[in-house]
Amino acid sequence: METILEILEDIRDDVDYETAEDLVDGKILNSFEVLQVVSELNDAFDIVIPASEVVAENFNSVKAIHALVQSLQ
């Protein structure tokens, strides 16, 4: 999870990602930032996140992102 936190903090460092549960639904991350996260995750974890998985529920929290990454590894 540390790598995911580092990726998120590189994109926006003004968010408390450890407690945030509505990163997308709360408009904390915009669509461009979510695509940046997807790209960084793909590179960092050597995975491919399909477009069908780029939905709010997979990116609303660090826990959700971590679960997505684990399911694709």
Contacts in CASP RR format, 6 or more apart in sequence:
PFRMAT RR
TARGET T0000
AUTHOR 0000-0000-0000
METHOD contacts of the structure
MODEL  1
METILEILEDIRDDVDYETAEDLVDGKILNSFEVLQVVSELNDAFDIVIP
ASEVVAENFNSVKAIHALVQSLQ
1 62 0 8 1.000
1 66 0 8 1.000
3 44 0 8 1.000
3 45 0 8 1.000
4 41 0 8 1.000
4 62 0 8 1.000
4 65 0 8 1.000
4 66 0 8 1.000
4 69 0 8 1.000
5 17 0 8 1.000
5 18 0 8 1.000
5 62 0 8 1.000
7 37 0 8 1.000
7 40 0 8 1.000
7 41 0 8 1.000
7 44 0 8 1.000
8 15 0 8 1.000
8 17 0 8 1.000
8 37 0 8 1.000
8 62 0 8 1.000
8 65 0 8 1.000
9 15 0 8 1.000
9 17 0 8 1.000
10 40 0 8 1.000
11 29 0 8 1.000
11 33 0 8 1.000
11 36 0 8 1.000
11 37 0 8 1.000
11 40 0 8 1.000
12 28 0 8 1.000
12 29 0 8 1.000
12 33 0 8 1.000
15 23 0 8 1.000
15 28 0 8 1.000
17 23 0 8 1.000
17 62 0 8 1.000
18 62 0 8 1.000
20 28 0 8 1.000
20 61 0 8 1.000
20 62 0 8 1.000
21 60 0 8 1.000
21 61 0 8 1.000
22 28 0 8 1.000
22 60 0 8 1.000
22 61 0 8 1.000
23 29 0 8 1.000
23 59 0 8 1.000
23 60 0 8 1.000
23 61 0 8 1.000
24 34 0 8 1.000
24 56 0 8 1.000
24 59 0 8 1.000
24 60 0 8 1.000
25 56 0 8 1.000
25 60 0 8 1.000
29 37 0 8 1.000
29 59 0 8 1.000
34 54 0 8 1.000
34 59 0 8 1.000
35 54 0 8 1.000
37 59 0 8 1.000
37 65 0 8 1.000
38 49 0 8 1.000
38 54 0 8 1.000
41 47 0 8 1.000
41 49 0 8 1.000
41 65 0 8 1.000
41 69 0 8 1.000
42 48 0 8 1.000
42 49 0 8 1.000
45 69 0 8 1.000
45 72 0 8 1.000
45 73 0 8 1.000
47 69 0 8 1.000
47 72 0 8 1.000
47 73 0 8 1.000
48 72 0 8 1.000
49 68 0 8 1.000
49 72 0 8 1.000
53 68 0 8 1.000
53 72 0 8 1.000
57 64 0 8 1.000
58 64 0 8 1.000
58 65 0 8 1.000
58 67 0 8 1.000
58 68 0 8 1.000
59 65 0 8 1.000
59 68 0 8 1.000
END
